[in-house]
Amino acid sequence: MIHQKFQNTNTTLLKNMLHYLTNYFILFALLFVTTRYATAAEYDNDPIRTLLPFDAIPAITEPQFVPANQAKLDADAPVIGVTFNDESHAYSVYLLNGHEIVNDVVGGEKIATTW
């Protein structure tokens, strides 16, 4: 009886393995066929499309700063931080979504922060 139980367990195990191997083979075959006959899109002749007129998004050229504890941002709000010569400025990503660039001077260095 023990021998019969052991034999049934082995048969079930082999059936499961065969089932999984069949599924992996089918998946492999589909991936092979897909990659074998797939072609890259051709973008060489696509024209450049301009959606906004030149300088349509104004840069921030004279940024004003407040101490961090007075900023109207959540504690985990994303910012871009810049430090030069022991001077640090943080630019709100939310603000940069509307302007995309800040021209500034940090630690005596002229910088452009872009988003």
N, C-alpha and C positions, 0 to 999 in steps of 0.2 A: 504494500500500500504506500509506503514511504517512497519507494521507487516510482510509482505511478504519479504521485504528487509532484515529485522533482521533475519528472518528464513533462508534465503539463505546464509547470512554471517555465521550463526551457522553451517549450513550444510557443507560449505566449510571448516570451521575451524575443524570440526570433521573429515572430509576426510583427511585433512593434518595431523592431529594428528594420525589417524589410519595408514597412510602411514609411518610416522616417527617411530611409535611403531613397525610396521612390520619390518622395516629396522634394528632397534635396536635388535629385537628378533633374526633375522637372524644372525647378527653380534655376539650376545651372544652365539648362538648355535654353530657357527663356532669356536669361541674361546674355548668354553667348549670341543668340540670334539677334537680340536688340542691339548689342554693341557692334556686332559684325556688320550690320546693314544700316546703322545710324550714320547720318552725315551732319556735319556742323553747319549751322546757319551761315549764310553768306551775307556779310554786312559791308563789304568793301565799297559798294556803289550806292549805299544809302546816303541821302542828303542830310546835312546837319539841320536840325529843326530848332529854331529860336522861338521860345514861347513868350519871353518877356523882352521888351525893348532894352537897349543898352542902358545901364545904370538905373534900372527900374527898382532895384532894392537898395535903398540908401545905406551906406556904411555909417557906423557911429564914429564920429571923428573927435569928439570931446567928451569922453565918458566921465560920468560922475560916480563916485563911490561912497558907500556908507560902511560903518563898522559892521562886522559879521552879525553881531547881536541885534542890529537894527534892520538888517535886510529882511524884506518881506518874502522869504523863501522858507520852505520846509527844511528841517535839519538834513534830510537826505536828498534834497533837490540837486540835480546834476549841475556842475559848474566846470569850467575850464580854468585851471589855476596856472599862473605864470609868476616866476620869481627870478629877478635879476638883482645882483648887488644888494642883497638883503631887503629888497622891496618886493611885496607880493600883491597881485591883483587877481580877483576871481571874477569870471564872466559867466553870467547865468546862461545856461543852454536854452532855457525858455525864451530869454530875450534875444539870443542869437538866432533862434528859429525865424524871427521876423526881420533880422538885419543881415545876418550871415557873416559880417566882418566888423571888427573893431580896430581902429587905428589908435594906438596909445603909446605912451612912454612909460616904461617900467625900469626903475633903477638906472635912469639915464640912457636907456636903450630904446630906440624906436622899434615898435613891433606891430605886426598885424595878426590879430587872432581871428581865425576863420572857422566857420562851422558849415 
